[in-house]
Amino acid sequence: MISDAPTFAVVIREAVPEDAAVLARLRYDFRAELDPAVETEAAFLERCQPWMASRLTPGGPWRCWLALENEAALGATWLQLLEKIPNPVGEPELHGYVTSLYVRADRRSSGVGSSLLAACLEECEAHGADAVFLWPTPRSRPLYQRHGFEARNGMLERRFRRPPAVLPR
């Protein structure tokens, strides 16, 4: 039986400032799934959208990719290229920081997350990054491991424990 329903391919493309509203919505959905929000959805979107739009201007350290199907956003991921201090040894002077990789629940385990992560890794390779790091959720850890990420003993982290604060409006 031949279906008359159109089929659409998932498109991964670099985000532009005009995508900020969609990206802010995805960010809210991502974080609100993991922890209770401490500000209203509307306040967050109003605060996040201009932040994202300003980071997506060409030439800055931030990049973002959107996964789209028939113009509907399925997910996104962000990458920040971080300069290292110059050094005299044969070690690249750039790191990649992957953050906020999110795929809508109805499209998880379909390859969308892998495609988004591949875009980040290709960008890091193109810029000659020394290493790429991130903080995975327990659910996302297998995705990153499939792409060659490993837990390293050499990285130390210090967190500042503060009670959740409602941001001023």
N, C-alpha and C positions, 0 to 999 in steps of 0.2 A: 504494500500500500504506500503510495506517495503522499506525503503530507504537503498541504498548501501553506503551512505555517513557515515563515521565514526563519532561517537559522542565522545567528550572528556570531561572529568570532569575537573573542575577548581581545581587546586592544590595550596594550600597555603604552602609555605615552608620558612624556615629561610634563609635569604640571606647570601652569603659568599663573600669574597673579589673579586672573579672572576666575580661577578654580577655587579660590580661597573659601567661598561659602560652602561648597561641596566638601572640601577637605576639613573644614571646621566641624561639619556635621559628622563625618567619619570619625574624627578624633573624639568627639563627645561620645558617640556610640561605643567606640573601643574602650575608653576609660570607664564609662558608666557600667559596662559589663563586668568590670573587674572590682570596682570599689564604689561605695556610695558617693554621689556628687555632693560637694559642699557649697555649690552655687547653683543658681537656677540654670536651666538649659539655655534660656534666652540670654542671660547675662554672659554665660560662657561663650556662646556663639558670637555675641557682640564684641567680646574681648579678643577672641581667638582669630576671627576672620581678618582684621587688619594686621595682626602679628604675622599670619601666614602670607598674606599678600605682599607684605614688605620683604619677607625672606625669599620670595620666589622671583625677585628681580634678578636679571642676568648678572653674572660676575661675583655673586656672593658665595659664601661657603655652603649654603643649604641648597639641596635639590630634593625634588619630590616626584614620585611617579604615581599615576592613577591607572587603575584597571577599569576599563569601561566595556560594556556590552550594549550595543544599540544606544549609546550615549548615557546609559545608566551607570552610575558609579558602583563598582563591586568591592573596591578596596583601594588602599594606598599605602605607600611607605615613604619615609623621609631618610635622607642621608646628609650628614654634615661632614665636610672635609676639614680636618683639623691639622693645622701646621704644627710641626715639631720645631724645636729650636735647632738651628744649624749645627751640624757636627762634622768632624773631619774623617769619619769612618765611612765605609761603604754601606750605609743604611739609609733607605729612603726617608725623607723628612715630611711625611704626611701620613695621617691615620684617617680611617673612615669610621664614622659612628652611625650605625643604623638604628632607627627608632620609629616607633609607631607603625609597625607593619600590621595592617588590619585588613581582614577580608570579612565581608558580611557573612553571617552564620549560614545562610542558605547556599553559599558558594564555597565554603571551606572544603578542603580535601579534593579540589577540582583542578589543582595546578596553578590557580591564580596567585597564591602566596609565593610559590616557587618562581613564577614569572616576575613578580615584583622584586623579590630578593635578587634575582639574576640581574635586573637592571641596576640595582645598587652595586653589586659586585663588579659588573662591567665598567661602571663609572670609576670605581676604585682602581681597577686594573689600568684603565686608560690614563689615570692621573699618577700611576706609579706608587700607590699607597703601600706603606710598610705592613700594616695590619688593619683589620676591620674588627670592631668590637660592638657589643650590644648587651642588653640585659633582657633575656627571654622570659616569657611567662612559662609556667610549667607545660601548658598546652602547646606552645610554639617550639619548645626545645628540640623535638625530633625533626622539625622542618630545618632548623639551622644546622643540626648535626648532619643531615643528608647533604647539605651544601658545604661540608668541610669544617664547620665550626667545632672547636673543642674547648672544654673547660681547661683553663690554665691556672697553675698554682702561683705564678708570678704576679698576678694582678691583686692588688690590695684595694679595698674600698672602705671608706668611712662615711657613715650616714649620720646626719643630724636628726635626732628624733624630736619631733615637735608635734604637739597636738594639731589635728587638722584645723585650719583657720578658714573662715569665710572671707573671701577677698573683698576689699572695700568696693563700694559702687559709687 
